[in-house]
Amino acid sequence: MRALLAISALLLAGLVMTVAILARGTTLPWLTDRLAAEASEALGREVRIASAPYIKLGGLLQLRLRDVQIANSAWAGEEPLAVIGEADVVLQTGSLFSDGPLVFERIRIDGLHLRLARNEQGHSNLPQPSLSAEVADPDRDGAPGLPFLLRDLALRDLVIEQNNQALDKQLDLRIVSLRQQENSAGRLTLDARGSLQGESWSLSGSNSGLQSLIEGEGLKGDAEAQLADLSLTFEYRLASIRRLEDLVLNARLTGTPPERVAALTPLLSPTEPLAIDVAVSDINPGIGIEAVIDLGDSELRISGSADDPGSGDGLNLSIDVDVASLDRLARALHFGATTDTALTVDGTLRRRGRRLELDDFVIRAGEHRIEGRIILPRMPGTTDARARLNASGPDFGFYQRLLERPVAINAPTRVPPASMRG
């Protein structure tokens, strides 16, 4: 009996000492290899942690990691996929045991170099975790469904590089500093600066406080950004995230893209100014949508409404596309080079329940023309699908060349109106 009491006293004393040490904060060298092994298994990629993690436990749980490396794919080179200088995370311990979102008091990352790559076969060098996580129901218990909230975020010296071998494109994004914090009025403010393709950018804005985000009520925010000659303004207001009450969202991007930024896609040109305007508003029920994307010689206009934007139900959208150069659009969509002709698309997209309809659409590419109607009674899926098409043009092989398929017919064609079922 005395031996049992002595063992219990020793265990209790050890537990108290452990809790006291963790409450004051300590490094745990024995945990380094275990964390690296667990991370390596989860990512399917070797993870190295050179310095022992620091842990502090109390009302706030703090974890600090230093000198972390994640290995790259063999084909992507010998340099690591990611190198993290220091990451410091502080979490409200109680939020781990609540039904609400995780509440992070602070996340700080000092020094991060991420090397992204995509080879000529289209494979990415990002890890493919073999995790079977359950998808959470965003509407359970009436919660807004936000997975986490962040009060204070500080990033410094982040470099993100991407090398797309298939497209021969290189992206260079740098974040010199980024800071989100809660001000004296309880709002979350954001200030950031860095560079994209060697051109300086800046971003500033503010958002509702944490309480509004937790409750999903009284949300509002605004932001301004600048990249060389490009200017972005953004604002939104939302009375309730559950009912999309009094929703107002406006975004506008104008200016001329810098040469190295324009080189990322054939749709942009350093000599052609662009203008993108998006407006979303509450029309009860649902939302109204107005969008104009003008890229100089290409323009997309979308106008209509959605009864339930969360599920995509109740769509009724008018879509108009005008493209001066089909060749530029085809190369941007990775179809390859094609005839340099004008393209226009007009039609209406509707959805009610699982029924999806593309009505009265007309596609014109030079002298080629396709018009008709497509109905998918069950979306997703093509069971009982119906299509009525009328196609004509001087050279049917035009479509095959556009889609990079062997040319079989090189003669004028005309397909009369017909109905097809799938």
C-alpha angles and dihedrals in degrees: 000000000000089000090053091050091048092051091047090050091051092049092048091048090050092050092049091048092049092050091047092051093047091047090056092043128249144181116250111206092178089061095057098081092040093054092046091050093048092048092047091052093047094049098036087230132096113266122194125197111190099184129051114257119251118225131186121180130198136088082334123045113214125191123179125187128186135190100012123172130187116199122240130232112275093244093049096067139262097286113098121260091233137009120191119193098192134344121188120187126183117187132182100249093211092060088066089067100039132088091235129083124295109264115215113196092190142001118183126177119183113187122002127172115187120184112195122186141176120195129218091271090056096252117147125222092221115115118258104219116210095218126144101202119168118243110244121229106242092204099051113133089356092287118155089238099236106156095206144356126217124203102178126023125175124177125177134179100001120168122189117185126181126190114191105191094183092057097028090233128142124198123198117186121171130185109198091180138347125181131181117178142153114259129210091271091057095251124130112240127196131201125171141159137181142115139279118201088345094307118118119242135184135193133190133169149129137233141189117287125262094266092058090049092049093048095038090226133119096012121175139150147158138200142185127200136180131197112175103296094348116101127190128192123182135176136165140177128191126174095195130007090205096059104021088235118182092353116184122173126168128173130174130182120183139164141065118297118237116252097255092046092048089051090067092076135018089229092072129067130190088221099049120073117221134210125193120183124180125179125178123179141172112258097168115260101042130333138296118230129203120171134166121183111187114180097171104262093022128060134180122190124188123180131168145068145280122210094200111016092179092066098024090242122146096027118170109168132164111210126195125176127185117182122176093196120038088183092062091048093047092051091047089054090046094246092128129236119329141161111317099234137131121272131200129180126188128175150113126256117203134175129185115174106316094338115106121188132186102195132197094345120174123191118190122185109172106300092345119100135183122180136164146090134285125198126189107186091189117040119215095036135045101235110141091000115168130201134181113193136177114188131176139163146131097260125028089190087071090080093046092052090048091054092041094245126140113275111244103161121044102172140089112286140191127184112194120220109292139167122229130188127203 
